[in-house]
Amino acid sequence: MIYPWQHDDWHKLQTLRTSWPHALLFHGLAGTGKVDFARHLAQGLLCEAPAADGQPCGHCVACTWFSQGNHPDFRVVCPESMAAENPGGGGAAGPADSAADADDGKEGGKKTKTLSKEIKIEQVRALLDFCALGAHRGGARVVLLYPAEALNTAASNALLKTLEEPTAGVCFLLVTQRIDRLLPTVISRCRQWPLATPEPAAARRWLVEQGIEGGDKQAAQTLAEAGGAPLAALAIARDAEHATLRRFTLGQLAAGVGCDAFACGETLQKTAVPLVLGWMQRWLYDLSAQQNAGRPRYFPDAGKALERCANAVEPTALATFWRTVVNQRAVENHPLNTRLVFESLFAGYRKLFDTE
Ligand SMILES: [Zn+2]
């Protein structure tokens, strides 16, 4: 299935049908459903009775195999870590797993070792056999590869060879959210297709339809937190642990001079640094917005606490601390010690209120 904000892209894409490209590269914002779109397209290309607009029929032999994850003319290539996350997930597990297992067997005990986050050369080499064989059903063969930025250098070069000497009837669908990380030579071998980012209203409507608690207002807030990406927003809304940590963090920020930096370090030490920095940055933004315009943007629910904190903080001190947080964001993926990072940040925040 495709999402409501993808219908335009779907219809525009059908204009390529007369001369379908050997490789398509979909790119766009994370958390907007790009892989689902590409998967639906793959099903449409394999379907034996597609609708006039290219939609798969959903009940032919090909569609049945596809939805069971065992269409012989379809391959999924993704990092082991992702294949493990969705076992049996609509075709992701079968073929992708067998490719991943191939270079895994010698070590055995797969569960005890860390699963790779890269797409490895063995996985791309396994595609050569797939390309060399004829189609089982006499139709198209489709390879879905994501996220393309996970291709390591050796795998990229191997893929490049395959893309340079296209096999008739094989269609590559590549998906990436970081097109800047792909080899330019890989990009140039593909037809690029930027997938639309949903309009905020459409994204909110969809979130409400998914049954997100708190209706449109909560949908807007979670969507803001997810940077406008609806699938990411839904994941946040459904993650109870996330909600607890978020409530804790906002409570500490709202406490102003009562913020307990050690408790923050202790409670948040296993939380992703970018997530906590994101909450803090939005909170600081709202403090500044409160001081300047009297109206917060991200946390309207915390209006009273924001007003109290904004009145207690010097605007220049706030600006200085803001720069500290921004600098921390630059190294957020390589923190030496998460606990110490959080302790020092929240101590810095508390100091804004300590004007002794
Ligand atoms: Zn079908």
Residues whose N, C-alpha, C, O or C-beta is under 5 A from the ligand:
A	BS01	ZN	C47 E48 A49 P56 C57 G58 H59 C60 C63
